[in-house]
Every structure is written in C-alpha cells, then in structure tokens.
Amino acid sequence: MDAKEFLSQATVLNEKINMDFLHLQKLRQLLDRLGGGDLQRERVQGGGLPNSPATKIVEQITDLEAEIDQELATYETVLEQIKIAIAACEEQNEIRILKGRYLENRNLTELGRELGLSVSRTYALHKSAMEKISNFLRVQEEKGKKRKKQEETGIDFENGLF
C-alpha cells in the first residue's frame, strides 16, 4: 500500500460507514411502513412468521448494525495509525497539510492559503510529507517482517538471542 492509499483509508471507511447508515435508515423506514415498527419487539419475538418481510428486514438491520459496529472499530484503529504516521513528519506545516488533506478532506490550495503559503510551496510540502510517510510505512513493514520472523523461528535477530 502506498502513502496515498494508506492516508486515504479513513476517508474511504468513513464514506462506507455513511452509506451503511443511510441504508440502515431506509431499512428502518421500510420496517415502519410494513407495520413492524417496534424493532426491539421484532428481534425478541421473531416477527411472527419466519419468512415474513418484516422478519427479513429485521435480520438485515441486525446484520447491518453489526457490520457498522465493526467498521467503526476499524475506522478508529485506522485513524490512530494515520495520526501516528502523520506525526512522524515532525515539520508542523507538513503535519497541518496532511491532517487537513486526509483527515478533514480539504484541498491543498485552501490549506496553503490558510497557512500563508504559495500554491507551489504547499504542493512541495505535501510531496515531501508523502515521501516521509512512504519511508515511515517501509520502516513499519520491515519491523513487522522482523517480528513475524522472530515469532516463527524463536530467534531474536536484533540481539542474536535464541
């Protein structure tokens, strides 16, 4: 995964979560129109008939709620990973640009103007920051490979211990 894909994960997940919430809202509205508006009662009683439309919608709602919960947990984890990676840049303008672009979904021109930077300087800082993120990800990947190899073999390659 390259730096841009890594940093864009939160936006992609957020969009999916929002779409799932909209789908959930439509399912609940459909359940209300079918007369099965008490979702808790439907869940407990099973909706009467096992293959009734209300029962199927309740099952869809329950499944979608579980999926959204999992997506939210993943989103929080991804967000923390992105914040750690961005903090590795150290240069404040690079950090502000990356946070604004990838966590607040703002455009670079607007961010540069806010920071009092020219468009070319903003893009140069963005490029520099993306290179730092790429290096950070490479280092993290190498550390992960070393940990995995150590776990598989029982050998501490850093210290030469068995």
Salt bridges, closest charged atoms under 4 A:
ASP20 OD2 - LYS16 NZ 3.16
GLU42 OE2 - ARG41 NH2 3.94
GLU65 OE2 - ARG28 NH2 2.35
GLU65 OE1 - ARG43 NH2 2.15
GLU67 OE2 - LYS16 NZ 3.05
GLU71 OE2 - LYS16 NZ 2.94
GLU94 OE1 - LYS132 NZ 2.86
GLU104 OE1 - ARG106 NH1 3.07
GLU110 OE2 - ARG106 NE 2.99
GLU114 OE2 - ARG106 NH2 2.28
GLU141 OE2 - LYS145 NZ 3.66
GLU142 OE2 - LYS145 NZ 3.92
GLU158 OE2 - LYS146 NZ 3.22
